[in-house]
Amino acid sequence: MKKVMITGIGMLTAVGNGKDATWAAVKAGTPGIGKITKFDASHCTCQVAAELKNFDEYAVGGGLLDKREARHMANFSKYAVTAAVEAWKDAGMAMKDDAASALYRPDMERVATVLGNGIGGLEVTGESFRTLFDKGPERLSPLAIPELIANEGAGNISITIGAKGPAHVIVTACASSTDALGYALDMIRLGRADVVIAGGAEATIMEFCVGGFMKEKALATKFNDDPARSCRPFNIDRDGFVMGEGAAVLILESEEHARSRGARVYAELAGYGATSDAYHITAPDPSADGAVKAMKIALDDAGVSDLATVDYINAHGTSTKLNDSMETLAFKRVFGEAQAKKINISSTKPFHGHCLGATGAIEAALTALAIKDGFVPATINYENPDPELDLNYTPNKGVERDIRVAMSSSLGFGGHNAILVLKKFG
């Protein structure tokens, strides 16, 4: 079976624009959650979110996103393209208009694109409905549909970079981009592509989304006056997730392809597992059966027979009552309680928020960086431990640790369970 390497990373998160800024903030323990500024949230029970800062300055000003093309993209597409271009360049690849560049240019017929997205261009949908109701269909933008549909993130990446292999989008709620990476892994293993541009993007900090999750009572409400402390995974006083926005894209290559060009490797993407709870449209199965099965499939797919080699888990860790309890149970069932307590576990969502369809790719990217640097990110805001959740959640301060094998967990509405296993390379 072909091995698959992660050779490039691009990220946009609330704690930093770009891979380096995001990783530096995570290592420093700097949260990215603040008061909502994108709309007046004073009438909402949740008034906090993990918003991107200075995006246009970074993306357009930094030459990662063409200003003219950006006018025809929804926000999630802008984020996707920006992260993809950063990742492509980070992998040492030449852009399609860099004819004179000494950088490597693969066979673009063998480069695929797979993006995870939960919702698409919802802000375009909202604006279009206002126009429709106020002014009628003749006043709709001819680009409304191309901007809002979820496939356009992958489409715009393919166009921008010139990737002519398959371009697909996976929509499985909060597991979307983890599933996208798993699908990309299998594409390379099956020989359908040499390189895959894979990840996720989401842009949903808007009144409709916050209001909708608010009515489900899924969002954090207790810390509106202290936003940085509002996302509190594994705490007894956790009361909901905090919405984030952003993107992460990883460049995946077969080992042969990466070696042939002398590529720098962050980590090996070694395994993937996915299941469905078949239980409830929003709540996870409290038995954890589906999550346990997905974890076992991923570990087996990665050839991890010795569970003692798993040193780090980037948990889904949403800071909701149901998820954190179920996920902790799943870890104990998979590894055994004694071994589970030896693993460093963390949720990075207090840094970047819950970015829905993008969250799995962001967390996979952070997991790859953790392996590369030998550093486990902390679960910040770990102040009031839930006595029933008694694993090592790496409280408040990251730790140095040689990470041989790591796991990243994503669990989505509808019962989607998606797990990735990454390994240290070399």
N, C-alpha and C positions, 0 to 999 in steps of 0.2 A: 504494500500500500504506500502511495506517495506521501511523504511528509510535507507539511505546509508551513511556511514561515511568514511571520509578520515583519515586513521590511520598511514600512512607512506609517506614520501616524499624523493625523490632523484633528484638532479639537477646537471647539468653541463652547465655553461654559461660563457660568456666572462668576467664576473665580478668575477667569483669564481668557483672553483671546489667543488661541494657539496652544500647541502641545506644551511648549516650554513654560509658558506663563501658568497654565492650568496645573501642571505637575509641581511647579515651585510652590504654588499656593496650597496645594494638598499636602505637600511635605511640611510646610510651615504651619499647617493647622488653621488656615484662614478661611472662614466661611464666606459663602457668596449670596446668602439670602438676605433680602431687605424688604422694605415697604414696596408695594406695587405702585409703579409710576406710569404704566401704560394705559391705565384708565382710572377713573375715580372709584376706588374700592371702599369708600367710607360707609356705604350701605351694605357691604358684604360681611359675613361673619369671619371669613378669612381675608386678611388684608396684606398677606406676605407672599413673596414668590422669589425665585432665583432667576432674575432677568440678566440677559447679556448687557454689557456696558460698552459704549463706543464702538459698536459693530461696524458702522459705515467707515469710520476712520481707519479701522484695522483692515477690513476686507477690501474696500475700494481704494483707500489711500495706500494700502500695502501692496496693491497690484495682484491680489488674489481673486478679485471679482471685478469684471468689466462693468463700468457704471452704466453704459448704454444697455447691455444685456440685462442688468439687474432690474431695470424698469419694467421688464416683462416677466418677472418672477415673483411668486409669493415668497413670503419670508422663509418658509422651510426650505425652499429650493435655493435661496441665497445662502443659507447656512450650509446646506449640503455641498454646494459647489465650492464654497470657501474652504471647508474642511477637506474636501477631496483634493483640491489643488495643493493645499499645504501638505497633505499626505503624499501625493504624487511626487512633489519636489523633495520631501523628506526622504523618500525612497531613492532619490538620485535619478529620477526619470525626467526626460525632456518633454516639454509641452509641444503640442502639435505645430506651433508657429516658431519653435526654436530650431530652425533648420541648420543654423550654424553652430549650435550648441555641441559641446563635447560630452554632454550628458547622454545616458543610455536611452534608447528608444526601442521598446519591444515591438514585436509583431502585433500591431493593434487589432488585427483580426482575431487574435488569441487573448484579448483583454476584455473581460466581462465586468459588468456593473451590477451590484445587488445592494439595494438600499431598504432599510426598514423604516416604516413611517406609520404612525397610528391614525392620523386624521387628515393630513394634507393641508391645503391652503385655506384654512377655515376663515381667516380674516377677509379673504377675497369673497368667500361665500357670503359672509355677513354684509359686506359692502354691496355685493350684487343684489341681494334680496332687498336692501334698502332702496337701491335704484329702481328695481322692478316694481316695488310697491308704491314708490313716490312718483315715478316718472314713466313707467311702462317698459315693455321689453325692447322697444326700439332704442332706448337709451343705454342698454347694457353694453359693456365693453366686449369687443370681439375676442378679446384674450381672456375673458373671465373663466371659461372652461379650461383652456390650456394651463392657466395659472393655478387653479384650485385642485385639479385632480392629483391623486397621490403618486402616480407614476412619474410626474414631471420632475421630481427631484433626481431620480435616476437618469431620466432623459437629458436633463440639463448637464449632469456630470458627464455623460457619454459625449454630448456635443462639445462641451468645453475642452475635454481632454483628448477627444478623438478615439474613444474606445469603441470598436466595431463588433465586439462579441455580444452575447446576449445582455440585455439590460432589463432586470427584473426588480419588482418591489414586493416585499413581504409585509403584510398587515396582520399582526397578531397582538394588538394593543401594546402593553408594556413589555412584551417579549419580542417585539417586531425586529429590532436590530440584532438581537442575539440569534434569532432564527435566520436573519439575513447572513450573518457570519457563518452559521452552521451550514446553510445552503451553499455558500461560497466555498467552504472547506470541501464539501462533497463534489462541487464542480471541478475543482483542481484534481482531487483524487481520481475522478472518473475520466480525466483527460479532456474535459470539455473547454478548459481554459488553462493558460500558463500563469496568468495574472488576473486577480479579481480586485476591483475597487469596491470595498464592502463596508457598510456601516449604517448609520441612521441619522435622521434629523427631525426636529419637531419645533413648532412655533405656535403655542397655544395659550400664551398668557394674554387672555382677552376676557371680556366680561362674560360672554356666553359660557366658556369653558370653566372659568372659576365658579360661576353661578351654578352650572350643572353639577360639578363635583361637590360644591357646597351643599346643594339640596340632597345629595346622597350621604351627606355627613362624613365625607371621606377626607376632608382637608383639616389641617391644623388650625385651631382658633384661639388657643390659650395664650399665645405669645405675640399678639399683634403689636404690642408696644416694645417688644424685644425680639425682633425678627430673627436675629442670628441664632437664637436658642430654640426656634420653633420646630425644627426637624430634630427628633429625639429618639432615634431607633433604640430599641431594647430597654428604654426607660419605663418605669411603671407609670409615669405621667404622660406618656406619648398619647397623642389624640388625633393623629391624622398625618397625611403626607403634605409636602409643600411642592407645588408645581414649579418645574424648571423649564428652560428652553435651551436649545443649542444643537450641537451635532458632533459626531465623531466618525471618522472614516479611517479604515485600516487598509493598507496595501498587502494583499496576500499573494504569495508566490510559491510554486513548487520548490522543493529544496534544490533540485537540479538547476532550475532557472535562476534561483538566487545565487547559487554557488558559481554558475557560469559567468556571472557579471561581477562577482566579488561584493555582493550586497551586504550591508550591515543588517543584522538580525536582532530584533527586540526579544522575540520568544517564538516558540513553536506553537501554533494552534493545533492541538493534538486530538481533541475529541469534542463531540456534540451529542446531546440527547434531548429529546422533546416528547412530551406527552400532553394529554388533555385530562383534566379532572372529571369531566362529565358530571359536574356537581351543582354549580350555581353560576349565574351570569356575572356576578361581581365578587362574591366571597370565595376565598380559597377553601378547599376541602380540609377541615380541621384534622383529619386523620393523616394528612400529608402523603397519602399513597401516591398521587401523581407526581409530586415533586421528588419523592424518594426514587421512584422508577426512572425519572428523567436523569437524576444524578448518577444512578447506577449504570444507565445506558451510556452516558457521556464518559464515565470513568473506564468502562469496558472498551468503548470505542477508542479511547486514548491509550489502551494497553496498560492501564494502571492496576496492577495486581496487588501491589503492596500499598495499602491505604495510609501507612505511616509516612509515605513520601509526600503526602499532600500537606503543605506547610501554610497555605493561605487560602482563604475563601473571601471573595468580594460578594457579600450577601445582597440580596434584593433589598432587604432592610428598609422598608418604606416608612417606618415610624407609625404604623397602624397597629391596633390591638391584635387583629386577626393574623396579619402577615407575619409579624415578628415571632409570634407564638408558634405558628405552623412551621415556619422556616427553621426555627431552633429545634423543633421536634424532628424535622426531616434530617438535619445534620446528625442528630443523635442516632437516628435509626440507620443511617447509611454507614457511619463510621464507628458506631458504638460509643456509649457515653464517655468512657475513659479516653478514647482516642480523640473524640471530638473536642474535648477540653484542652488538648495539646495543640490544636490548630489555631493560628491567629485568624480571627474573623473580623471583618469590618464592613460597615455600610458607609459609602462615600457620599450618600445623598445629602447630608447636612452641608456639604460643600456646594454641590451643583444642583440640588433639588431633584425631584422626580421628573425626568424629561420624557416620560411616556415612551413613545416609539424610539427615541434616541438613547434612552437610558442604558440599554444593554451594551451598545457600542461604546459609549463613554466609559462604562465600567470595565469593559474588556480592554480598552486602551489603557486605563489606569492599572489594570492587572498586569498587562504586558510591561508597562514601565516599572511596576513594583518588582517584577522578576528581574528585569534588566539592571535595576539599581540596588537590588537586595534590600528593599525598604517596604515595610507594611504600613499603609495609610491607617490613620486612627479613625475610630468612631468618635467624633467630637460631640459635645453636649451630653456625654454619658455621665449624668449627675445623680440620678435616682434609680439605681438598678432594679429591675423587676426580679424579685427573688426566684420566680419560676423560670427565668431565662438566665441560666448560670454558666454559659460558655465564655471563652476568652474573646471578647469583642474589641480588643485592642483599645482600651479606654483612653480617649482624650489626647494621647500623644503617640505618634507613629514610632515604630521600632525597626531597627536594622535586623534583618534575618535573611539568610540564604534561602531562597525560595526555589525548590526543585520542581514542584507541581503546584498549580493553583487552579481554583475553580471559580467561575463567575455565574451567578444565578439570576434569572429573570422570570418573573411570574406575573401573568397578565390577566386582566378582566376576561371573562369567558372561560377561565380555567386553563389558559395556556401556560405550560411549564417549559422553559428552555434553559439549557445548561451548557456552558463551554468549559473545556479543560485546556489549560495552557501549560507548557513545560519550558524549563530553562534550556537554552540552546548551547551546545558545545560543552 
